[in-house]
Amino acid sequence: MYEKNIQRQDMTKFFHSRGKLLLTGEYAVLDGALSLAFPTRLGQSLCISETNQGFSWKSFDFHKKVWFEHHELTFDDFKQNTTLSTTAKTLLNILNTAVELNPTFATQLSHCQIETHLEFEREWGLGTSSTLINNIAQWAGINPFELLFKSFGGSGYDIACAMHKTPILYKLTENRPSAYPLQFLLPQTDQLFFVYLNKKQNSKEGIALYKSIKRNKKNLASRITEITENIIRTTSLSDFCQLIDNHEQIIADFLKIPTVKETLFRDFSGSIKSLGAWGGDFVLAVGERNYVFDYFHKKGFSTVVPFQEMVYIEP
């Protein structure tokens, strides 16, 4: 894992945002639970240069291959195009929302060549959308949370991660986001590993499932807040494991679905914590390094990333 340097000799503007991992508060963050999240070392950049060739957009993946591109004579042509792909429609919605929030931004879209460069695999769920939204917000000079809430939706913790260089506590209070940077490390991070479950999880589907449940979410948020507060105070790995095990069971009971450990990893000797919407992307596994790598590789999960290589902590 490493951070890439994007060549910028010909670029007139450059923005960069970090990816995200949510350790506590999945689902419950939407109802005011205090949540703990981490910005990742890797993120996404946005490069803009002026051109007389109209409106041009290219998105490059981790392997430097173009995974999306769109060209129009003008941005107005883009807006009037009725045959757009799903990805193009999503991009247009974000850009149109940015213009609504800052009408002068429209002039910057008239003649420009735009490139985005991902530093992680798209399937990893580390924030392809949130890093893009934060970058566009910086470019447009607008509030990134407003852009997210009006265009894409979600809790906003991912935007907070994109903006920070330390772990954060995140909370929504009456739909108003608050992020508090933390100067701390989890206990024994040399025994913490992020394991990719070999499939991308649709966070919108996860949110829709949670919102469809009509039960006491204030009580859920209160219990998760208490766990988050205890996690940032603990210095014991065993206490940390007990807290994340409790968190898993609370969410499992609320959603009425089994934990990922019960489903896939019953014989794993350590703790496993889902991160974000359940069912895909990464989980956190706690254990001795050799055991963790050997266990998950034998199970067919080859992407195992040590905590220190994934999470960004400002020097």
C-alpha positions as CSV (number, residue, x, y, z in Angstrom):
1,M,0.0,0.0,0.0
2,Y,1.4,3.4,-0.9
3,E,0.3,6.8,-1.9
4,K,0.7,7.7,-5.6
5,N,2.0,11.0,-6.8
6,I,0.0,12.4,-9.8
7,Q,2.0,14.3,-12.3
8,R,0.6,17.8,-12.5
9,Q,2.8,19.8,-14.8
10,D,0.0,20.7,-17.2
11,M,-2.8,20.9,-14.7
12,T,-4.2,24.2,-13.6
13,K,-6.0,22.9,-10.5
14,F,-5.5,19.8,-8.3
15,F,-7.5,18.5,-5.4
16,H,-7.1,15.3,-3.3
17,S,-9.3,13.6,-0.7
18,R,-8.8,10.5,1.4
19,G,-10.9,7.4,1.6
20,K,-12.8,6.2,4.7
21,L,-13.4,3.3,7.1
22,L,-16.2,3.3,9.7
23,L,-15.2,1.4,12.8
24,T,-18.3,2.0,14.9
25,G,-21.8,3.3,14.2
26,E,-22.7,1.7,11.0
27,Y,-26.4,2.4,10.4
28,A,-26.9,4.0,13.8
29,V,-24.8,7.0,12.7
30,L,-27.9,8.0,10.7
31,D,-29.8,8.5,13.9
32,G,-27.3,10.4,15.9
33,A,-24.9,7.7,17.2
34,L,-21.4,8.9,18.0
35,S,-19.2,7.0,15.5
36,L,-15.5,6.4,15.1
37,A,-14.1,6.6,11.6
38,F,-10.6,6.6,10.0
39,P,-9.3,8.3,6.9
40,T,-7.3,6.0,4.7
41,R,-3.8,6.5,3.3
42,L,-5.2,6.1,-0.2
43,G,-7.8,8.4,-1.8
44,Q,-8.7,10.0,-5.1
45,S,-7.4,13.1,-6.9
46,L,-9.2,15.5,-9.3
47,C,-7.2,17.4,-11.9
48,I,-8.6,20.2,-14.0
49,S,-7.1,22.0,-17.0
50,E,-8.6,24.6,-19.3
51,T,-9.1,23.5,-22.9
52,N,-10.8,24.7,-26.1
53,Q,-12.0,21.2,-26.8
54,G,-15.3,21.4,-24.9
55,F,-16.2,19.5,-21.8
56,S,-14.1,16.3,-21.2
57,W,-14.1,13.9,-18.2
58,K,-11.9,10.8,-17.7
59,S,-11.8,8.6,-14.6
60,F,-8.8,6.4,-14.1
61,D,-8.8,3.4,-11.8
62,F,-6.0,2.1,-9.5
63,H,-4.4,0.4,-12.5
64,K,-4.3,3.7,-14.5
65,K,-7.0,2.4,-16.9
66,V,-9.9,4.6,-17.9
67,W,-13.1,3.2,-16.3
68,F,-15.4,6.1,-17.3
69,E,-15.1,8.9,-19.8
70,H,-17.5,11.4,-21.3
71,H,-17.1,14.2,-23.9
72,E,-19.4,17.0,-25.0
73,L,-18.9,20.2,-26.9
74,T,-20.2,22.1,-23.9
75,F,-21.4,21.4,-20.4
76,D,-24.9,22.5,-21.5
77,D,-24.8,19.7,-24.1
78,F,-24.0,17.3,-21.2
79,K,-27.0,18.5,-19.3
80,Q,-29.3,18.1,-22.3
81,N,-28.0,14.6,-23.3
82,T,-30.9,12.1,-22.9
83,T,-28.8,8.9,-23.6
84,L,-26.5,9.1,-20.6
85,S,-25.1,6.0,-18.8
86,T,-26.0,5.5,-15.1
87,T,-22.5,6.7,-14.2
88,A,-22.8,9.8,-16.4
89,K,-26.2,10.6,-14.8
90,T,-24.7,10.4,-11.3
91,L,-21.8,12.6,-12.3
92,L,-24.2,15.1,-13.9
93,N,-26.4,15.2,-10.8
94,I,-23.4,16.0,-8.6
95,L,-22.2,18.8,-10.9
96,N,-25.7,20.2,-11.4
97,T,-26.1,20.3,-7.6
98,A,-22.7,22.0,-7.2
99,V,-23.9,24.7,-9.7
100,E,-27.1,25.1,-7.7
101,L,-25.0,25.7,-4.5
102,N,-22.7,28.1,-6.4
103,P,-24.0,29.4,-9.7
104,T,-20.7,30.9,-10.7
105,F,-19.2,27.4,-10.8
106,A,-21.0,26.9,-14.1
107,T,-18.5,29.1,-15.9
108,Q,-15.7,26.8,-14.8
109,L,-17.4,23.8,-16.5
110,S,-17.7,25.5,-19.9
111,H,-14.3,24.4,-21.3
112,C,-12.3,22.1,-19.2
113,Q,-10.6,18.8,-19.3
114,I,-11.0,16.8,-16.1
115,E,-9.3,13.7,-14.8
116,T,-9.9,11.7,-11.7
117,H,-7.3,9.2,-10.4
118,L,-8.2,6.5,-7.9
119,E,-5.4,5.2,-5.6
120,F,-7.4,2.1,-4.4
121,E,-9.4,-0.6,-6.1
122,R,-12.9,0.6,-7.0
123,E,-14.4,-2.5,-5.5
124,W,-12.9,-1.9,-2.1
125,G,-15.6,0.5,-1.0
126,L,-13.2,3.0,0.4
127,G,-15.0,6.0,-0.9
128,T,-14.9,6.4,-4.7
129,S,-18.0,8.6,-4.5
130,S,-17.2,10.5,-1.3
131,T,-13.7,11.5,-2.4
132,L,-15.1,12.7,-5.7
133,I,-17.8,14.7,-4.0
134,N,-15.3,16.3,-1.6
135,N,-13.0,17.1,-4.5
136,I,-15.7,18.7,-6.6
137,A,-16.9,20.7,-3.5
138,Q,-13.3,22.1,-3.1
139,W,-13.2,23.0,-6.8
140,A,-16.6,24.7,-6.6
141,G,-16.0,26.4,-3.3
142,I,-19.0,24.9,-1.6
143,N,-19.8,23.0,1.5
144,P,-19.1,19.3,0.8
145,F,-21.7,18.1,3.2
146,E,-24.4,20.1,1.5
147,L,-23.3,18.7,-1.9
148,L,-23.5,15.1,-0.5
149,F,-26.9,15.5,1.2
150,K,-28.4,17.2,-1.9
151,S,-27.0,14.9,-4.5
152,F,-26.0,11.5,-3.2
153,G,-27.3,11.1,0.4
154,G,-25.8,9.3,3.3
155,S,-24.6,10.1,6.8
156,G,-21.6,12.3,5.8
157,Y,-19.0,10.5,7.9
158,D,-17.2,9.6,4.6
159,I,-17.0,13.3,3.7
160,A,-15.6,14.1,7.2
161,C,-12.9,11.4,6.6
162,A,-12.1,12.9,3.2
163,M,-11.4,16.2,4.9
164,H,-9.3,15.0,7.9
165,K,-5.9,13.6,8.5
166,T,-6.6,11.9,11.9
167,P,-9.2,9.5,13.3
168,I,-12.5,11.3,13.9
169,L,-15.6,11.1,16.1
170,Y,-18.6,11.9,13.9
171,K,-22.1,12.7,14.9
172,L,-25.3,13.9,13.1
173,T,-27.5,16.1,15.2
174,E,-30.8,17.0,13.5
175,N,-29.0,16.4,10.2
176,R,-26.2,18.7,11.1
177,P,-22.8,17.0,10.8
178,S,-20.0,17.4,13.4
179,A,-16.6,15.9,13.2
180,Y,-14.0,15.9,16.0
181,P,-10.4,15.0,15.2
182,L,-8.7,12.6,17.6
183,Q,-5.1,12.2,18.5
184,F,-5.1,8.5,19.6
185,L,-4.3,5.0,18.4
186,L,-6.2,1.8,19.0
187,P,-4.4,-0.7,21.3
188,Q,-1.9,-3.0,19.6
189,T,-2.5,-2.0,16.0
190,D,0.0,-4.6,15.0
191,Q,-2.8,-7.1,15.6
192,L,-5.4,-5.3,13.6
193,F,-6.0,-6.2,10.0
194,F,-8.5,-5.2,7.3
195,V,-9.8,-8.1,5.2
196,Y,-11.6,-7.6,1.9
197,L,-14.6,-9.9,1.5
198,N,-14.2,-10.2,-2.3
199,K,-17.4,-8.3,-3.1
200,K,-18.6,-4.7,-3.2
201,Q,-21.4,-3.7,-0.9
202,N,-24.1,-1.2,-2.0
203,S,-24.3,1.2,0.8
204,K,-27.6,2.7,-0.5
205,E,-29.2,-0.8,-0.2
206,G,-27.9,-1.2,3.3
207,I,-29.2,2.2,4.3
208,A,-32.6,1.4,2.8
209,L,-32.8,-1.8,4.8
210,Y,-32.0,0.0,8.0
211,K,-34.5,2.8,7.3
212,S,-37.2,0.2,6.7
213,I,-36.9,-1.1,10.2
214,K,-39.5,0.6,12.5
215,R,-38.1,0.1,15.9
216,N,-36.5,2.3,18.7
217,K,-33.5,3.7,16.9
218,K,-32.7,6.2,19.7
219,N,-32.0,3.4,22.0
220,L,-29.7,1.8,19.4
221,A,-27.9,5.1,18.9
222,S,-27.4,5.5,22.6
223,R,-25.9,2.0,23.0
224,I,-23.6,2.5,20.1
225,T,-22.5,5.9,21.4
226,E,-21.5,4.3,24.7
227,I,-19.4,1.7,22.9
228,T,-17.7,4.3,20.8
229,E,-16.9,6.3,23.9
230,N,-15.4,3.3,25.6
231,I,-13.3,2.3,22.6
232,I,-11.5,5.6,22.5
233,R,-10.7,5.3,26.2
234,T,-9.5,1.7,26.3
235,T,-5.8,0.8,26.3
236,S,-6.5,-3.0,26.4
237,L,-6.7,-5.2,23.3
238,S,-9.0,-7.7,25.1
239,D,-11.3,-4.9,26.2
240,F,-11.3,-3.5,22.6
241,C,-12.3,-7.0,21.3
242,Q,-15.1,-7.3,23.8
243,L,-16.4,-3.9,22.8
244,I,-16.4,-4.6,19.1
245,D,-18.0,-8.0,19.7
246,N,-20.8,-6.3,21.7
247,H,-21.2,-3.8,18.8
248,E,-21.5,-6.6,16.3
249,Q,-24.2,-8.4,18.3
250,I,-26.2,-5.2,18.9
251,I,-26.4,-4.4,15.2
252,A,-27.1,-8.1,14.3
253,D,-30.0,-8.2,16.8
254,F,-31.4,-4.9,15.4
255,L,-31.1,-6.0,11.8
256,K,-32.1,-9.6,12.6
257,I,-29.2,-10.9,10.5
258,P,-26.2,-13.0,11.7
259,T,-22.8,-11.4,12.1
260,V,-20.1,-11.9,9.5
261,K,-18.2,-14.1,11.9
262,E,-21.2,-16.4,12.4
263,T,-21.8,-16.5,8.6
264,L,-18.3,-16.9,7.2
265,F,-15.6,-17.3,9.9
266,R,-17.0,-19.3,12.8
267,D,-13.6,-21.0,13.5
268,F,-11.6,-17.7,13.6
269,S,-10.1,-17.5,17.0
270,G,-10.1,-13.7,17.3
271,S,-12.7,-10.9,16.9
272,I,-14.2,-9.7,13.6
273,K,-16.0,-6.4,13.1
274,S,-18.0,-5.4,10.1
275,L,-17.2,-1.9,8.7
276,G,-19.9,0.1,7.2
277,A,-22.9,-1.5,5.5
278,W,-22.9,-5.3,6.3
279,G,-22.3,-7.9,3.6
280,G,-19.3,-6.7,1.7
281,D,-16.2,-4.5,1.4
282,F,-13.8,-4.8,4.4
283,V,-14.0,-6.3,7.9
284,L,-11.6,-5.7,10.8
285,A,-9.9,-8.9,12.1
286,V,-8.0,-9.0,15.3
287,G,-5.2,-11.6,15.8
288,E,-1.6,-12.5,15.5
289,R,-0.2,-11.5,12.1
290,N,0.8,-14.9,10.8
291,Y,-2.4,-16.6,12.0
292,V,-4.6,-13.9,10.4
293,F,-2.8,-14.0,7.0
294,D,-2.8,-17.8,7.0
295,Y,-6.4,-18.2,8.0
296,F,-7.9,-15.8,5.5
297,H,-5.7,-16.8,2.6
298,K,-6.8,-20.5,3.2
299,K,-10.4,-19.3,3.1
300,G,-9.9,-17.5,-0.2
301,F,-9.7,-14.0,1.1
302,S,-6.3,-12.8,-0.2
303,T,-6.6,-9.1,0.4
304,V,-5.4,-8.6,4.0
305,V,-4.1,-5.2,4.9
306,P,-2.4,-4.3,8.2
307,F,-3.9,-1.4,10.1
308,Q,-0.8,0.8,9.8
309,E,-0.8,0.4,6.0
310,M,-4.4,1.2,5.5
311,V,-5.2,4.1,8.0
312,Y,-3.7,7.5,7.6
313,I,-2.4,9.1,10.8
314,E,-0.8,12.6,10.4
315,P,2.9,12.4,11.3
